[in-house]
Amino acid sequence: MTLETLQPGPDVDVDIDETVRDALAAGDYRFKVWGGDWCGDCQRQLPAFGAALAAAGVPDDRIESYPVTKGPDGKEGPRVEAYGIERIPTVVVETPDGEEVARFVEEAEVSIAEALARQLADLDATA
């Protein structure tokens, strides 16, 4: 099963800020994305995030998507328990060594791409 909402549609604006694009492209980061094609938040946010990843030139082999379903006890799907996924969309950014360096959960005042770029910029500023 794939996460279709991560695919940008023809009506998605791919004009992203250069600093956001650069932050997503830097560091050989790995992006792990949990969502559901049935989820309104995912339908609204993930196509633009997919477009931002494409605009940043992030290769497909650095993006993993995990479809989530609603179960009787909450969210169910691949690696949901291992990553503590309770709300979707959730995006976890990891280094090539598997260290989590940023996380987006459900919604923010800015896009997923911008929220993650801010976290990554803060990480770079403290390094």
C-alpha positions in Angstrom: 0.0 0.0 0.0 1.3 3.5 -0.9 0.6 6.9 0.5 -1.0 8.6 -2.5 -1.5 11.9 -0.7 2.3 12.4 -0.7 2.2 12.8 -4.4 1.9 16.4 -5.5 -1.1 17.0 -7.8 -1.2 19.4 -10.7 -2.8 22.1 -8.6 0.0 22.1 -6.0 2.1 25.3 -5.8 5.8 24.2 -5.8 7.1 27.7 -5.3 9.0 27.2 -2.0 11.4 29.6 -0.3 15.0 29.0 -1.2 16.0 28.6 2.5 13.3 25.9 3.0 14.5 24.1 -0.2 18.1 24.3 0.9 17.3 23.0 4.4 15.4 20.0 3.0 18.2 19.2 0.6 21.1 19.4 3.1 22.6 16.7 5.2 21.5 13.6 3.3 18.5 13.6 5.6 16.0 10.7 5.5 12.3 11.6 5.6 9.8 9.2 7.2 6.2 10.2 6.5 3.1 8.7 8.2 -0.3 9.6 6.9 -3.6 8.3 5.6 -5.2 8.9 2.3 -8.5 9.1 4.2 -7.2 11.8 6.5 -8.3 15.4 5.8 -5.1 16.9 7.3 -3.0 14.6 5.2 -5.0 15.4 2.0 -4.5 19.1 2.7 -0.8 19.1 3.7 1.1 16.1 2.2 0.8 17.0 -1.5 2.6 20.3 -0.9 5.2 18.6 1.2 5.8 16.0 -1.5 6.2 18.9 -4.0 8.6 20.6 -1.6 10.7 17.5 -1.4 10.7 17.2 -5.2 11.7 20.9 -5.6 14.5 20.3 -3.1 15.8 17.4 -5.2 15.4 14.9 -2.4 15.8 11.5 -4.0 13.0 8.9 -3.6 15.4 6.5 -1.7 15.5 9.1 1.1 11.7 9.2 1.5 9.8 6.5 3.3 6.0 6.6 3.5 4.0 4.6 5.9 0.2 4.4 5.3 -1.8 4.6 8.6 -5.3 3.3 9.3 -7.7 3.9 12.2 -7.8 1.0 14.6 -9.9 0.3 17.7 -7.0 1.5 19.9 -5.7 4.4 17.8 -3.5 4.6 14.7 -2.2 1.4 13.2 0.4 0.8 10.5 4.1 0.1 9.9 6.4 1.4 12.6 3.6 3.4 14.3 4.6 2.0 17.7 8.3 2.2 17.2 8.0 5.9 16.4 5.2 6.8 18.8 2.8 7.9 16.0 -0.4 9.2 17.5 -1.5 11.9 15.0 -1.1 12.3 11.3 0.5 13.5 9.3 3.7 13.0 11.1 7.1 13.4 9.4 10.3 12.4 11.1 13.7 13.6 9.8 16.7 11.5 10.5 20.4 11.6 9.7 21.9 8.9 7.6 22.9 7.2 10.9 19.2 7.1 12.0 19.3 9.9 14.6 16.1 11.8 14.7 16.8 15.5 14.2 13.3 17.0 13.5 9.6 16.0 13.7 6.4 17.5 12.4 3.1 16.3 14.0 -0.3 17.0 12.6 -0.3 20.8 11.9 1.5 24.0 12.5 1.1 27.7 11.6 3.3 27.0 8.6 3.7 24.3 6.0 5.3 20.9 6.9 8.4 21.9 4.8 8.8 25.2 6.5 8.3 23.8 10.0 10.9 21.1 9.4 13.3 23.7 7.8 13.1 25.8 10.9 13.9 22.9 13.1 16.8 21.9 10.9 18.1 25.5 10.8 17.9 25.6 14.6 19.9 22.3 14.7 22.6 23.8 12.4 22.8 27.0 14.5 23.6 25.0 17.6 26.0 22.6 15.9 
